[in-house]
């Protein structure tokens, strides 16, 4: 996995780059919002189609959400306050990292099929 880019102090959105993540796909932990999203760019208006095609493949607590112009597979996690110390939030941070891992694993299983559907829809 490539290392995250340096972010300014107070940044609330941490991107992750697992191997094989295609162009137009992002894996992001939004700290204060309390969610980890696997985002599929340009698919926001196709959310219902994605739900019907891939909804049965979602694992426990995963949901499809519209995220601006993107569709997202989301896991809710405890919010994290970047201004607070790590030790007091360690358990919540670990829950967030586990969610990143779960979405990365889901993408490894189903991402290629979803991207083929995205490309078919765009045609």
ROLUM-865102 format. One record per residue (C-alpha): residue in one letter; x, y, z. Coordinates in steps of 0.5 Angstrom, whole numbers, plus 500, padded with zeros to 3 digits. Layout:
BEGIN
AXYZ ...
This chain:
BEGIN
X500500500 X503507498 X504512504 X499517505 X500524503 X502529508 X496533511 X496540514 X494540521 X487539523 X486535517 X480531518 X480526512 X485521511 X486517504 X488510504 X492507498 X491499498 X494495492 X490495486 X485501488 X483503481 X483510478 X477514480 X476509487 X478512494 X478509500 X478515506 X477515513 X473522515 X475522522 X470527525 X464524521 X465517524 X465514517 X470510512 X468510505 X470506499 X468512494 X466510486 X467517483 X462519478 X457514480 X453518485 X447518480 X447511479 X446509487 X440505486 X443501480 X449499484 X445497490 X441492486 X447489483 X451489489 X447490495 X447482497 X455482497 X455488502 X458485509 X455486516 X454494517 X456496510 X451501506 X451504500 X451512500 X451518496 X457522497 X456528492 X458526485 X460519488 X457513490 X460510497 X460503501 X460506508 X462503515 X460507521 X466508526 X467512532 X468519531 X475522532 X478528534 X484530531 X486535537 X485530542 X491525544 X492518541 X492514547 X485517549 X482515542 X486509541 X480504541 X476508536 X483509532 X483501531 X476501530 X477505524 X483502521 X479495522 X474498517 X479501512 X481493512 X474491511 X473495505 X479494502 X478486503 X471487500 X474491494 X479486493 X473481492 X468485488 X471491486 X473489479 X466487478 X463493480 X468497476 X466493470 X459495471 X461503472 X464502465 X458499462 X453504465 X458510463 X457508455 
